[in-house]
Amino acid sequence: MMKESSIDTVILPVGTIEAHGIAPLGTDVIIPEKLSEDIAENINALVAPSVSYGLTGSLMPYRGSMTLMRETFENLLYEISLSLSKTGFKKLIINNGHGGNISSVKNAASRIYSQTGLFVISIHWWINCGDLSEHIFGKTGGHGAVDETAMIQHIMPDLVKWDYLSGVPKYRPSKGIESIPSPSTIIVYDENGGIPQNNPELSSKFYSSVKNRLIETLEEMFDDLNKWISSDQLS
């Protein structure tokens, strides 16, 4: 059970709204939301309402995709953090589900720490856990590919439209060539990149492996932090 009086950590799920092959437009926020909920109790944290809108780029022309301006997105993260800091939280975990947000999350995290003193950890789950996709599925992940779709199959299986898979090609970008829009919403980045696999058992195994990896990593980070930073700075 959580000890409410001692909770000083908050998790902020962040994503964007964009096309994801046979998975829903909200894939990039659905995944960090669920991970945040499942991680929170293990690290004695609370979960803040999600930031569903982010920075969509080459997939913006696809129907349903939405985006913010970079400055708007970074300011949004910063201003949310001001409220969280005033509430009394000392540590903020930005649980990001979208690659296009990474540089702005980094910029916002630096600003958040310098202006509020909040200790900020940024999570990009598919990067930290990329090896798990190859281990479990025998394929590397990508955008709307085997890894993301597996996470959605575990979380909200009815939202994965398997009947549409044959109509969505797998696209692997060529080095030095960019396209707007992307030729497909299923994008892989190496020759072993995998299209979605309809295997609920493996999808659940993959989700659990990602969740456990993140919990273990965060616990280790907090342990290391406490060794180097005095309790006065975090309490």
N, C-alpha and C positions, 0 to 999 in steps of 0.2 A: 504493500500500500504506500501511496505517496504521503509524505509528511508536508502538509500544506504550509506550515509555518516556516519551513526551511527551503521552499522552492525558490531558487534564484535564477533558474534557467528557463528560457522560452524558445520554442521552435516556430519559425515562420516559414510555412510552405510557399514556394514561389514557382510560377510556371508561365505559360502563355497559351493562347488559343490559336491552333493551326491544324491543318490537315495532317493526318497520320496514317496513311494507307488504309487498312481495314479497322483501325482503332478510332476512338472518338476524338473530336476536336479538342477536348479538354484533357487529353492524355498527359500532357506535361504538368498539369496541376493535380490530377487524380492520383498519380503515383506518389509524389511527395506528401500529399495530404495523408494518404493511408500509411506510408512509412512513418510519418511524424507521429501519428496516433499510436502506432505499435511500438515506437522507440521510446516515447515520452515517459512511460511508467518505469522503464528500466534505468533511466538516467535522472529520475526525479524532476521532470520538466513538465511544463504546460504547453499547449499548442495554440498559437494565435490564429485568428481567421486568415485564410489564404489570400495571397495576391495572385489572382487568376490571369491577369493581363501582363504581358511582357513584350519582348522585342522579336517580332517575326520578320524574317528577311525574304529569302528566295521562295518561300512557300506562301507569301502574302497573296499572290494572284489566285490561289485556289479558294473556292467558295467556302465561306465560313471563317477563314483566317482573319485574325485581328492583331493590331499592334499599337504600342505606345511610342511616343518619341523618346529617345534615349535619356534626355534630360528629365522628362516627366517620370520615367521609370526609376531612375536613380534618386530623384527627389522623393518619390513615393516611399521607397525603402527607408530613406533617411528620416522622413517625417513620422513614419510608423515607429521607428526605433526611438524617437524622442518620447513618444507616449509610453512605450514599453519601459524606457529608462525611468521616467517619472513614476511609473507604477511600482518600481522597486526592483526590477530584474537587473541582474549583474552580468548574465551571459546570454548571448543571442546566437542561435543556430539558424542560419538561412539555408533551408533545405530546397535547393534549386533543381527543377526538373527539365530545364531547357538550355541547350547549348548556346543559343543566341544571347542568353542573359549573362554568360559567365564574366565577360570583361566588366559589365556594368555592376554586377554583384560585387566584384572585387573593388571597384571604385567606391561603391556605396559603403562597403565594409570598412574601408580605410577612413572614410569621412565619419561614419558612425562611431568608430572607436575614438577618433581624435576629438570629436565634439561631445560625446556622451560618456566615454569611459567604459562602455559596454565591451566585453570581450566577445569577439565575433568569430564563429566558425562557419565556413561556407561548405556545403555538401553538394557535390555533383555526382549522384549515385552511380550513373552508368560509367563514369570514368573510374571511380574508386573500385567498382565491382566488375569491370569489363572482363576480367579473366574468368569470372564465374559463368558467363554466357558460353564461352568456348568449352569450359569443363563440363557443363550440364547438357548443352545442346550440340556440342561439336562444331559450333559456328560462332563467329564474332557478331556483335550487335551492330546497330546503326539507328537511323531515324525511321520509326515505324516498322522496324525490323523485328527479328526474333526476340530480342531482349525486352523492348518496350511493350510489344504485343503480349508477351508472356505475362508481364506484370499486370496488364489490364485483364487478361484472361483470368488471373487469380483474383483480382479485386472486384471486377464487374464483368463477368463472362458474357452476359447478354449484350454488351456493347461492342463486342468484336464481331464483325460481319464477315465470317469465313466465306460466304458465297461470293463475295466480291474479290477474293484474293487473285483469282486467275486474270482479272481485268486490270490489275495494278502491277506494272512491270517493276523489276528491281533495277535501280540505277546506281552505278558506281562512277562518281566524278573522275574525270581525267585530270592529271596534274597540270596546273597552269591554265585550266579552262573553267570558266564560271558561267552559270546560266540563271537568268531570272525570267520566268519561273523555272524551278528545278523540273527536269523532264518527268519526275515521278515523286510521289510522297513516301515511297519506301526507298531509303538511301543507305547504301553500305559503303564502307571506306577501304576495304581490302578484299582480296580475292576469296577470302573465306567468310565473307559477310553472309548472314543467313536471313532468308525470308521467314515470316511467321510460321510457326509449327503448331498445329492444333493438337496439343498434348496437355490436358489439364494437370496431370500428375507432375510432369516436368515443370510446368509453369509455377505450380505451388512450391515445388522444391527450389526453383530459382528465386522466387519471392522471399522465401524463408532464409535462403542463403544470403541474399542481399541485406535483408533486415538484420540478421545476426552479425554480418560483417560490419555494418554501420554501428550497431550497438557496441561491439568490441572496440572499434576504432575510437569512438567517442569516449568510452570509459578510460581507455589508455591516455587519450589527450587530456582529460580532466585530471587523471592521476599525475601526469607529467606537469601540468599547469600548477597543481598544488605544491609540487616540489620546488618550483622556481619563483612563485609569486606568493607574497605573504597573505595570510588570511585577512588582514586588514583591508587589502585592496579588493577582495572579492566578497566581503560580507558587510 
